[in-house]
Amino acid sequence: MTVFIVEDEEHSKKTLVNFLTKYVPEASIVGSASLVSQAIIEINSRKPDLIFLDVDLPDGNGFEILDGLTDPVPGVIFVTAYNQYAVKAFQVSAIDYLLKPVDPLLLKKSILKAMSETTSDELKTKKEVLQTNRYDGLKKLALPTQQGVYMVKIADILRIEADGNYAKIFLISGETVFVSKQLKIFEEWLEGMGFFRVHHSHIINLNFLQKYNKGEGGSVVMDNGHEVEVSRRRKEDFLKAISRQN
């Protein structure tokens, strides 16, 4: 496996080199760059299998490098020192990333994921989602499905239903997307964005709530006519949430 490093901080670059040498002996480092212009030329020439890409560089950013690469695009792992909000933008885009200072165990895990899952088309979709969320706030999710990466606008999600280790995402268009992620992940991603987990197996978008039916826990009816149970222990918090929504 050939690896190229794009990093303008010498200490961070040396750390990556040392960790790759020690923990990923099958990796062969074929070059490095600290500038966008230099990185594009070198990567297109050397065609590495994988690149470690710093987000912010003296003459631009890592997204500009991706825009300048020719096919086949290598696997990409972003390296970032961003804050918690920006990290969420990476998570919902499904792009592999490492936080500085780099953890060697997460390094190896991220390499295996980046090398096994990303095609050029999938990377293009993930990059678009990441760029949108980074500059405009969390607006889209990049969802890995059996058919590839599916890009979904968060505002178009009507509800999400747990299905074992999978989740079914119901969109206002009537389409349903099956994703191999647990409901807890979506609960974390969508926190503070008008969604509420009304049941251990259901998250709803309060913007599409049509009515609430009273009962021990009660139930809700969504704009598409779907009725969803509200658990007894979540009822009080749910009623508070919809009162704040109004």
C-alpha positions as CSV (number, residue, x, y, z in Angstrom):
1,M,0.0,0.0,0.0
2,T,1.5,3.4,-1.0
3,V,0.8,6.5,1.1
4,F,1.1,10.2,0.5
5,I,1.0,12.8,3.3
6,V,-0.2,16.3,2.9
7,E,0.7,18.3,6.1
8,D,2.3,21.6,6.6
9,E,3.1,21.1,10.3
10,E,6.5,19.3,10.6
11,H,5.7,17.8,14.0
12,S,2.4,16.3,12.8
13,K,4.0,14.9,9.6
14,K,6.8,13.2,11.6
15,T,4.2,11.7,14.0
16,L,2.2,10.3,11.0
17,V,5.4,8.9,9.5
18,N,6.5,7.3,12.8
19,F,3.1,5.8,13.5
20,L,2.8,4.4,9.9
21,T,6.2,2.8,10.1
22,K,5.5,1.2,13.5
23,Y,1.9,0.2,13.3
24,V,1.2,-0.2,9.5
25,P,4.4,-1.8,8.2
26,E,2.7,-2.7,4.9
27,A,2.4,1.1,4.1
28,S,5.1,2.6,1.9
29,I,5.3,6.4,2.1
30,V,5.9,7.6,-1.4
31,G,6.0,11.4,-0.7
32,S,4.7,14.4,1.1
33,A,3.7,18.0,0.4
34,S,2.8,21.1,2.4
35,L,1.1,23.1,-0.3
36,V,-2.0,22.6,-2.4
37,S,-0.3,23.2,-5.7
38,Q,2.6,20.9,-4.9
39,A,0.3,18.1,-3.5
40,I,-1.9,18.0,-6.7
41,I,1.1,17.6,-9.0
42,E,2.8,15.0,-6.8
43,I,-0.4,12.9,-6.1
44,N,-1.4,12.8,-9.8
45,S,2.1,11.8,-10.7
46,R,2.7,9.1,-8.0
47,K,-0.9,7.7,-7.9
48,P,-0.7,6.6,-4.2
49,D,-3.3,4.2,-2.8
50,L,-4.1,6.5,0.1
51,I,-3.5,10.1,1.1
52,F,-3.5,11.7,4.5
53,L,-4.9,15.2,4.0
54,D,-4.7,18.2,6.3
55,V,-7.7,20.4,6.1
56,D,-6.0,23.8,6.2
57,L,-2.8,24.6,4.3
58,P,-0.9,27.8,3.7
59,D,-2.1,28.2,0.1
60,G,-5.6,26.7,0.4
61,N,-7.3,23.6,1.8
62,G,-7.6,19.9,1.3
63,F,-10.8,20.2,-0.7
64,E,-9.0,22.1,-3.4
65,I,-6.6,19.2,-3.6
66,L,-9.4,16.7,-4.1
67,D,-10.9,18.9,-6.8
68,G,-7.5,18.7,-8.7
69,L,-7.0,15.0,-8.6
70,T,-7.4,12.8,-11.7
71,D,-9.0,9.3,-11.6
72,P,-8.6,7.0,-10.0
73,V,-8.9,9.1,-6.8
74,P,-7.0,7.4,-3.9
75,G,-8.5,6.7,-0.5
76,V,-8.6,9.8,1.7
77,I,-8.2,10.3,5.4
78,F,-8.5,13.9,6.6
79,V,-6.4,15.0,9.5
80,T,-7.9,17.8,11.5
81,A,-7.7,19.7,14.8
82,Y,-11.2,21.1,14.4
83,N,-13.7,21.6,17.2
84,Q,-16.6,19.3,18.1
85,Y,-19.1,20.9,15.7
86,A,-16.8,20.5,12.7
87,V,-16.0,16.9,13.7
88,K,-19.8,16.2,13.5
89,A,-19.7,17.5,9.9
90,F,-17.0,14.9,9.1
91,Q,-19.1,12.2,10.8
92,V,-22.3,12.8,8.9
93,S,-20.4,13.0,5.6
94,A,-19.0,9.5,6.2
95,I,-15.5,10.7,5.3
96,D,-12.7,9.1,7.3
97,Y,-10.9,11.5,9.6
98,L,-8.4,11.6,12.4
99,L,-8.2,14.2,15.1
100,K,-4.8,15.7,16.1
101,P,-3.0,14.5,18.0
102,V,-3.4,11.2,16.1
103,D,-4.2,8.0,18.0
104,P,-2.2,5.1,16.4
105,L,-4.9,2.6,17.0
106,L,-7.5,4.8,15.3
107,L,-5.0,5.4,12.5
108,K,-4.8,1.7,11.6
109,K,-8.6,1.3,11.8
110,S,-9.2,4.4,9.6
111,I,-6.8,3.1,7.0
112,L,-8.6,-0.2,6.7
113,K,-11.9,1.5,6.3
114,A,-10.7,4.1,3.8
115,M,-9.0,1.4,1.6
116,S,-12.0,-1.0,1.6
117,E,-15.0,1.3,1.2
118,T,-14.4,4.4,-0.9
119,T,-14.7,4.5,-4.7
120,S,-14.1,7.7,-6.7
121,D,-17.9,8.4,-7.1
122,E,-18.6,7.7,-3.4
123,L,-15.7,10.1,-2.4
124,K,-17.2,12.8,-4.6
125,T,-20.6,12.5,-2.9
126,K,-19.0,12.4,0.6
127,K,-16.9,15.5,-0.2
128,E,-19.9,17.4,-1.4
129,V,-21.8,16.6,1.8
130,L,-18.8,17.6,3.9
131,Q,-18.3,20.9,2.1
132,T,-22.0,21.8,2.5
133,N,-22.0,21.0,6.2
134,R,-18.7,22.7,6.9
135,Y,-19.8,26.1,5.4
136,D,-23.6,26.1,5.8
137,G,-24.1,24.1,9.0
138,L,-25.4,20.6,9.2
139,K,-27.7,20.3,6.1
140,K,-27.0,16.9,4.6
141,L,-26.1,13.3,5.5
142,A,-24.0,10.9,3.5
143,L,-25.6,7.5,4.1
144,P,-23.8,4.3,3.2
145,T,-26.2,1.8,1.6
146,Q,-25.7,-1.5,-0.3
147,Q,-26.0,0.5,-3.5
148,G,-23.4,3.1,-2.5
149,V,-23.5,6.4,-0.7
150,Y,-26.9,8.2,-0.6
151,M,-27.0,11.9,0.0
152,V,-30.0,13.1,2.0
153,K,-31.1,16.5,3.1
154,I,-31.8,16.5,6.8
155,A,-34.9,18.7,6.3
156,D,-36.4,16.0,4.1
157,I,-36.2,13.3,6.8
158,L,-39.7,12.6,8.1
159,R,-38.8,9.8,10.6
160,I,-36.2,7.1,11.3
161,E,-37.1,3.6,12.5
162,A,-34.7,1.0,14.0
163,D,-34.5,-2.3,12.2
164,G,-32.0,-4.4,14.2
165,N,-28.6,-3.0,13.4
166,Y,-30.1,-1.1,10.5
167,A,-32.2,2.0,10.3
168,K,-35.0,2.8,7.9
169,I,-35.1,6.5,6.9
170,F,-38.5,7.7,5.7
171,L,-38.3,10.8,3.5
172,I,-41.0,13.3,2.7
173,S,-40.8,12.2,-1.0
174,G,-42.1,8.7,0.1
175,E,-38.8,7.1,-0.4
176,T,-37.3,4.8,2.2
177,V,-33.5,4.4,2.7
178,F,-32.0,1.5,4.5
179,V,-28.7,2.3,6.3
180,S,-26.4,0.0,8.3
181,K,-26.3,2.3,11.3
182,Q,-28.0,2.1,14.7
183,L,-30.6,4.7,15.8
184,K,-28.4,6.0,18.5
185,I,-26.0,7.4,15.9
186,F,-28.8,9.4,14.3
187,E,-30.0,10.6,17.6
188,E,-26.5,12.0,18.3
189,W,-26.1,13.6,14.8
190,L,-29.6,15.2,14.8
191,E,-29.5,16.5,18.4
192,G,-30.8,20.1,18.6
193,M,-32.2,20.0,15.0
194,G,-35.9,19.5,15.6
195,F,-35.9,15.7,15.9
196,F,-37.0,13.7,18.9
197,R,-36.7,10.0,19.9
198,V,-40.2,9.1,20.9
199,H,-39.6,5.4,21.4
200,H,-36.5,3.2,21.6
201,S,-37.1,2.3,17.9
202,H,-38.3,5.6,16.5
203,I,-37.0,9.2,15.9
204,I,-39.4,11.7,14.4
205,N,-39.0,15.1,12.8
206,L,-41.2,17.4,14.8
207,N,-41.6,19.7,11.8
208,F,-43.8,16.9,10.2
209,L,-45.8,16.1,13.3
210,Q,-49.5,16.2,12.4
211,K,-51.1,15.4,15.8
212,Y,-50.6,13.7,19.1
213,N,-53.0,11.1,20.4
214,K,-53.3,10.8,24.2
215,G,-52.8,7.6,26.0
216,E,-50.4,5.9,28.5
217,G,-47.6,7.0,26.3
218,G,-49.8,8.0,23.4
219,S,-48.9,8.1,19.7
220,V,-48.1,10.6,17.0
221,V,-49.4,10.9,13.5
222,M,-47.0,12.2,10.9
223,D,-47.8,14.2,7.8
224,N,-47.6,11.1,5.6
225,G,-50.2,9.3,7.8
226,H,-47.8,7.1,9.7
227,E,-48.7,6.5,13.3
228,V,-45.8,6.1,15.8
229,E,-46.0,5.0,19.4
230,V,-44.6,7.3,22.1
231,S,-43.1,5.3,25.0
232,R,-44.4,6.1,28.5
233,R,-41.1,7.1,29.8
234,R,-40.4,9.6,27.0
235,K,-43.9,11.1,27.0
236,E,-43.2,14.0,29.4
237,D,-40.0,15.1,27.6
238,F,-41.8,14.7,24.3
239,L,-44.7,17.0,25.3
240,K,-42.1,19.6,26.5
241,A,-40.3,19.3,23.2
242,I,-43.5,20.0,21.1
243,S,-44.5,22.9,23.3
244,R,-41.1,24.5,22.7
245,Q,-41.5,23.7,19.0
246,N,-44.6,25.8,18.9
